[in-house]
Amino acid sequence: MAAVETTRPAPFGAITTYRAINVVSNVVAMFAAWNDARATRNALSKLSDRELDDIGLCRGDIEVIGR
């Protein structure tokens, strides 16, 4: 039986383009995670101490949860 090689090298610049797109998507994901944490901290900061106690938190927990 004969074996045929069907793999070809990537076109010029394809790997660089892939890496650039990967970097951009990582930056966007990091920004989205930062924004979600910021929004969570802001929402929890607006709650009263009693409301925080109802969900089992205290003011000191807000920063830890926001990370």
The first five atom37 places (N, CA, C, CB, O) and aatype in JSON, in Angstrom:
{
  "aatype": [12, 0, 0, 19, 6, 16, 16, 1, 14, 0, 14, 13, 7, 0, 9, 16, 16, 18, 1, 0, 9, 2, 19, 19, 15, 2, 19, 19, 0, 12, 13, 0, 0, 17, 2, 3, 0, 1, 0, 16, 1, 2, 0, 10, 15, 11, 10, 15, 3, 1, 6, 10, 3, 3, 9, 7, 10, 4, 1, 7, 3, 9, 6, 19, 9, 7, 1],
  "atom_mask": [
    [1, 1, 1, 1, 1],
    [1, 1, 1, 1, 1],
    [1, 1, 1, 1, 1],
    [1, 1, 1, 1, 1],
    [1, 1, 1, 1, 1],
    [1, 1, 1, 1, 1],
    [1, 1, 1, 1, 1],
    [1, 1, 1, 1, 1],
    [1, 1, 1, 1, 1],
    [1, 1, 1, 1, 1],
    [1, 1, 1, 1, 1],
    [1, 1, 1, 1, 1],
    [1, 1, 1, 0, 1],
    [1, 1, 1, 1, 1],
    [1, 1, 1, 1, 1],
    [1, 1, 1, 1, 1],
    [1, 1, 1, 1, 1],
    [1, 1, 1, 1, 1],
    [1, 1, 1, 1, 1],
    [1, 1, 1, 1, 1],
    [1, 1, 1, 1, 1],
    [1, 1, 1, 1, 1],
    [1, 1, 1, 1, 1],
    [1, 1, 1, 1, 1],
    [1, 1, 1, 1, 1],
    [1, 1, 1, 1, 1],
    [1, 1, 1, 1, 1],
    [1, 1, 1, 1, 1],
    [1, 1, 1, 1, 1],
    [1, 1, 1, 1, 1],
    [1, 1, 1, 1, 1],
    [1, 1, 1, 1, 1],
    [1, 1, 1, 1, 1],
    [1, 1, 1, 1, 1],
    [1, 1, 1, 1, 1],
    [1, 1, 1, 1, 1],
    [1, 1, 1, 1, 1],
    [1, 1, 1, 1, 1],
    [1, 1, 1, 1, 1],
    [1, 1, 1, 1, 1],
    [1, 1, 1, 1, 1],
    [1, 1, 1, 1, 1],
    [1, 1, 1, 1, 1],
    [1, 1, 1, 1, 1],
    [1, 1, 1, 1, 1],
    [1, 1, 1, 1, 1],
    [1, 1, 1, 1, 1],
    [1, 1, 1, 1, 1],
    [1, 1, 1, 1, 1],
    [1, 1, 1, 1, 1],
    [1, 1, 1, 1, 1],
    [1, 1, 1, 1, 1],
    [1, 1, 1, 1, 1],
    [1, 1, 1, 1, 1],
    [1, 1, 1, 1, 1],
    [1, 1, 1, 0, 1],
    [1, 1, 1, 1, 1],
    [1, 1, 1, 1, 1],
    [1, 1, 1, 1, 1],
    [1, 1, 1, 0, 1],
    [1, 1, 1, 1, 1],
    [1, 1, 1, 1, 1],
    [1, 1, 1, 1, 1],
    [1, 1, 1, 1, 1],
    [1, 1, 1, 1, 1],
    [1, 1, 1, 0, 1],
    [1, 1, 1, 1, 1]
  ],
  "atom_positions": [
    [[0.82, -1.17, 0.0], [0.0, 0.0, 0.0], [0.87, 1.25, 0.0], [-0.94, -0.01, 1.19], [1.93, 1.29, 0.62]],
    [[0.4, 2.24, -0.69], [1.15, 3.49, -0.77], [0.57, 4.48, 0.23], [1.11, 4.08, -2.2], [-0.64, 4.53, 0.45]],
    [[1.44, 5.26, 0.82], [1.02, 6.31, 1.75], [1.18, 7.66, 1.06], [1.84, 6.27, 3.09], [2.19, 7.91, 0.39]],
    [[0.2, 8.51, 1.22], [0.25, 9.81, 0.59], [0.29, 10.87, 1.69], [-0.97, 10.04, -0.35], [-0.54, 10.86, 2.6]],
    [[1.25, 11.75, 1.61], [1.37, 12.84, 2.57], [0.41, 13.96, 2.17], [2.85, 13.37, 2.65], [0.55, 14.54, 1.09]],
    [[-0.55, 14.27, 3.03], [-1.54, 15.28, 2.67], [-1.38, 16.57, 3.47], [-2.94, 14.74, 2.88], [-2.14, 17.52, 3.28]],
    [[-0.4, 16.62, 4.36], [-0.23, 17.84, 5.15], [0.62, 18.83, 4.37], [0.41, 17.53, 6.52], [1.56, 18.46, 3.67]],
    [[0.28, 20.09, 4.52], [1.05, 21.15, 3.88], [1.43, 22.16, 4.95], [0.24, 21.83, 2.73], [0.73, 22.29, 5.95]],
    [[2.51, 22.86, 4.77], [2.87, 23.9, 5.74], [1.86, 25.04, 5.67], [4.31, 24.42, 5.47], [1.22, 25.28, 4.64]],
    [[1.74, 25.74, 6.77], [0.82, 26.88, 6.82], [1.31, 27.97, 5.87], [0.69, 27.42, 8.25], [2.52, 28.14, 5.7]],
    [[0.39, 28.7, 5.27], [0.79, 29.79, 4.37], [1.58, 30.86, 5.14], [-0.45, 30.43, 3.69], [1.46, 30.98, 6.36]],
    [[2.36, 31.62, 4.42], [3.19, 32.65, 5.03], [2.32, 33.64, 5.82], [4.0, 33.39, 3.96], [1.38, 34.21, 5.28]],
    [[2.65, 33.83, 7.07], [1.94, 34.79, 7.91], [0.74, 34.23, 8.64], [0.0, 0.0, 0.0], [0.15, 34.93, 9.47]],
    [[0.36, 33.0, 8.37], [-0.84, 32.44, 9.0], [-0.63, 32.26, 10.5], [-1.2, 31.09, 8.36], [-1.54, 32.53, 11.29]],
    [[0.54, 31.82, 10.9], [0.81, 31.61, 12.32], [0.87, 32.95, 13.05], [2.12, 30.83, 12.53], [0.35, 33.07, 14.16]],
    [[1.49, 33.94, 12.43], [1.55, 35.27, 13.03], [0.16, 35.86, 13.16], [2.44, 36.19, 12.2], [-0.16, 36.47, 14.18]],
    [[-0.66, 35.7, 12.15], [-2.04, 36.19, 12.2], [-2.81, 35.49, 13.31], [-2.74, 35.99, 10.84], [-3.55, 36.14, 14.06]],
    [[-2.66, 34.19, 13.41], [-3.33, 33.43, 14.46], [-2.92, 33.93, 15.85], [-3.03, 31.93, 14.33], [-3.76, 34.13, 16.72]],
    [[-1.62, 34.13, 16.03], [-1.14, 34.61, 17.34], [-1.66, 36.01, 17.65], [0.39, 34.6, 17.37], [-2.0, 36.3, 18.8]],
    [[-1.71, 36.88, 16.65], [-2.22, 38.23, 16.87], [-3.69, 38.2, 17.25], [-2.02, 39.1, 15.6], [-4.11, 38.91, 18.16]],
    [[-4.47, 37.39, 16.58], [-5.89, 37.26, 16.91], [-6.06, 36.67, 18.3], [-6.62, 36.38, 15.87], [-6.95, 37.07, 19.04]],
    [[-5.21, 35.72, 18.65], [-5.26, 35.11, 19.98], [-4.96, 36.15, 21.06], [-4.26, 33.95, 20.06], [-5.61, 36.16, 22.1]],
    [[-3.98, 37.02, 20.83], [-3.65, 38.07, 21.79], [-4.82, 39.02, 21.96], [-2.4, 38.84, 21.35], [-5.18, 39.38, 23.08]],
    [[-5.42, 39.42, 20.85], [-6.57, 40.35, 20.92], [-7.73, 39.7, 21.67], [-7.02, 40.76, 19.49], [-8.37, 40.35, 22.5]],
    [[-8.01, 38.43, 21.4], [-9.13, 37.78, 22.09], [-8.83, 37.62, 23.58], [-9.41, 36.39, 21.46], [-9.74, 37.72, 24.41]],
    [[-7.56, 37.38, 23.94], [-7.2, 37.31, 25.37], [-7.37, 38.65, 26.06], [-5.75, 36.83, 25.52], [-7.83, 38.71, 27.2]],
    [[-7.0, 39.73, 25.38], [-7.17, 41.07, 25.95], [-8.66, 41.37, 26.14], [-6.52, 42.14, 25.04], [-9.05, 41.91, 27.18]],
    [[-9.47, 41.04, 25.16], [-10.91, 41.26, 25.27], [-11.49, 40.44, 26.43], [-11.63, 40.9, 23.95], [-12.33, 40.94, 27.17]],
    [[-11.06, 39.2, 26.58], [-11.55, 38.35, 27.67], [-11.12, 38.9, 29.02], [-11.03, 36.91, 27.51], [-11.9, 38.88, 29.97]],
    [[-9.89, 39.41, 29.12], [-9.43, 39.99, 30.38], [-10.21, 41.25, 30.72], [-7.92, 40.3, 30.31], [-10.55, 41.48, 31.88]],
    [[-10.51, 42.07, 29.72], [-11.29, 43.27, 29.94], [-12.71, 42.92, 30.39], [-11.34, 44.12, 28.67], [-13.25, 43.56, 31.29]],
    [[-13.3, 41.91, 29.78], [-14.65, 41.48, 30.16], [-14.67, 40.97, 31.6], [-15.17, 40.4, 29.2], [-15.61, 41.26, 32.34]],
    [[-13.66, 40.2, 31.99], [-13.58, 39.7, 33.36], [-13.41, 40.84, 34.35], [-12.42, 38.69, 33.5], [-14.02, 40.85, 35.42]],
    [[-12.56, 41.81, 34.0], [-12.36, 42.98, 34.88], [-13.67, 43.76, 35.02], [-11.25, 43.9, 34.32], [-14.02, 44.18, 36.12]],
    [[-14.38, 43.94, 33.92], [-15.63, 44.7, 33.98], [-16.7, 43.96, 34.78], [-16.14, 44.97, 32.56], [-17.46, 44.59, 35.52]],
    [[-16.77, 42.64, 34.66], [-17.72, 41.86, 35.45], [-17.41, 41.99, 36.95], [-17.68, 40.37, 35.03], [-18.32, 42.15, 37.76]],
    [[-16.13, 41.92, 37.31], [-15.74, 42.06, 38.71], [-16.07, 43.45, 39.23], [-14.24, 41.77, 38.89], [-16.53, 43.61, 40.36]],
    [[-15.83, 44.47, 38.4], [-16.15, 45.85, 38.78], [-17.64, 46.02, 39.01], [-15.66, 46.83, 37.71], [-18.05, 46.63, 40.0]],
    [[-18.44, 45.49, 38.11], [-19.89, 45.6, 38.25], [-20.38, 44.86, 39.49], [-20.59, 45.05, 36.99], [-21.29, 45.34, 40.18]],
    [[-19.8, 43.71, 39.78], [-20.17, 42.95, 40.97], [-19.84, 43.73, 42.23], [-19.47, 41.59, 41.0], [-20.66, 43.83, 43.14]],
    [[-18.62, 44.29, 42.28], [-18.23, 45.09, 43.45], [-19.15, 46.28, 43.64], [-16.77, 45.58, 43.31], [-19.55, 46.59, 44.76]],
    [[-19.5, 46.96, 42.54], [-20.39, 48.12, 42.65], [-21.78, 47.71, 43.14], [-20.5, 48.82, 41.29], [-22.37, 48.4, 43.98]],
    [[-22.3, 46.62, 42.62], [-23.63, 46.18, 43.03], [-23.64, 45.77, 44.5], [-24.11, 45.0, 42.15], [-24.57, 46.11, 45.23]],
    [[-22.61, 45.04, 44.93], [-22.56, 44.63, 46.34], [-22.32, 45.81, 47.26], [-21.46, 43.59, 46.54], [-22.82, 45.81, 48.39]],
    [[-21.59, 46.8, 46.81], [-21.32, 47.98, 47.64], [-22.59, 48.79, 47.89], [-20.27, 48.86, 46.99], [-22.7, 49.49, 48.9]],
    [[-23.55, 48.7, 46.98], [-24.8, 49.45, 47.13], [-25.76, 48.8, 48.13], [-25.48, 49.59, 45.79], [-26.71, 49.44, 48.58]],
    [[-25.51, 47.53, 48.48], [-26.39, 46.84, 49.41], [-26.14, 47.31, 50.84], [-26.2, 45.33, 49.31], [-25.03, 47.72, 51.2]],
    [[-27.18, 47.26, 51.65], [-27.03, 47.6, 53.06], [-26.37, 46.44, 53.8], [-28.41, 47.95, 53.7], [-26.26, 45.33, 53.28]],
    [[-25.92, 46.71, 55.03], [-25.3, 45.66, 55.83], [-26.27, 44.51, 56.08], [-24.79, 46.22, 57.16], [-25.88, 43.35, 56.1]],
    [[-27.53, 44.84, 56.28], [-28.53, 43.8, 56.51], [-28.72, 42.93, 55.26], [-29.88, 44.45, 56.92], [-28.83, 41.71, 55.37]],
    [[-28.77, 43.55, 54.09], [-28.92, 42.79, 52.86], [-27.7, 41.9, 52.61], [-29.13, 43.74, 51.67], [-27.83, 40.77, 52.15]],
    [[-26.53, 42.42, 52.91], [-25.32, 41.61, 52.77], [-25.36, 40.43, 53.74], [-24.06, 42.46, 53.01], [-24.97, 39.32, 53.38]],
    [[-25.83, 40.68, 54.96], [-25.93, 39.6, 55.94], [-26.92, 38.54, 55.49], [-26.35, 40.16, 57.31], [-26.72, 37.35, 55.75]],
    [[-27.98, 38.95, 54.81], [-28.97, 38.0, 54.31], [-28.36, 37.02, 53.3], [-30.14, 38.75, 53.66], [-28.77, 35.86, 53.22]],
    [[-27.39, 37.48, 52.53], [-26.76, 36.58, 51.56], [-25.44, 36.01, 52.08], [-26.52, 37.33, 50.25], [-24.69, 35.37, 51.34]],
    [[-25.17, 36.24, 53.36], [-24.01, 35.62, 54.0], [-22.69, 36.32, 53.75], [0.0, 0.0, 0.0], [-21.64, 35.68, 53.76]],
    [[-22.74, 37.62, 53.54], [-21.52, 38.38, 53.3], [-21.38, 39.53, 54.28], [-21.49, 38.92, 51.88], [-22.34, 39.92, 54.94]],
    [[-20.17, 40.06, 54.37], [-19.94, 41.29, 55.11], [-19.18, 42.24, 54.18], [-19.13, 41.02, 56.44], [-18.75, 41.84, 53.1]],
    [[-19.01, 43.47, 54.59], [-18.36, 44.47, 53.73], [-16.95, 44.04, 53.33], [-18.29, 45.82, 54.45], [-16.51, 44.33, 52.22]],
    [[-16.24, 43.35, 54.2], [-14.89, 42.91, 53.91], [-14.82, 41.85, 52.82], [0.0, 0.0, 0.0], [-13.77, 41.65, 52.2]],
    [[-15.92, 41.17, 52.59], [-15.94, 40.1, 51.58], [-16.11, 40.64, 50.15], [-17.06, 39.12, 51.88], [-15.84, 39.93, 49.18]],
    [[-16.54, 41.88, 50.03], [-16.86, 42.43, 48.71], [-15.63, 42.44, 47.8], [-17.42, 43.87, 48.85], [-15.71, 42.04, 46.64]],
    [[-14.49, 42.88, 48.31], [-13.28, 42.95, 47.49], [-12.8, 41.56, 47.09], [-12.18, 43.68, 48.24], [-12.33, 41.37, 45.97]],
    [[-12.92, 40.59, 47.99], [-12.48, 39.23, 47.69], [-13.38, 38.61, 46.61], [-12.5, 38.35, 48.97], [-12.89, 37.95, 45.7]],
    [[-14.66, 38.83, 46.71], [-15.6, 38.26, 45.73], [-15.43, 38.93, 44.37], [-17.07, 38.42, 46.21], [-15.59, 38.28, 43.34]],
    [[-15.11, 40.2, 44.37], [-14.94, 40.93, 43.11], [-13.74, 40.51, 42.31], [0.0, 0.0, 0.0], [-13.62, 40.86, 41.13]],
    [[-12.85, 39.77, 42.91], [-11.63, 39.36, 42.18], [-11.89, 38.18, 41.36], [-10.49, 39.06, 43.12], [-11.0, 37.68, 40.68]]
  ]
}
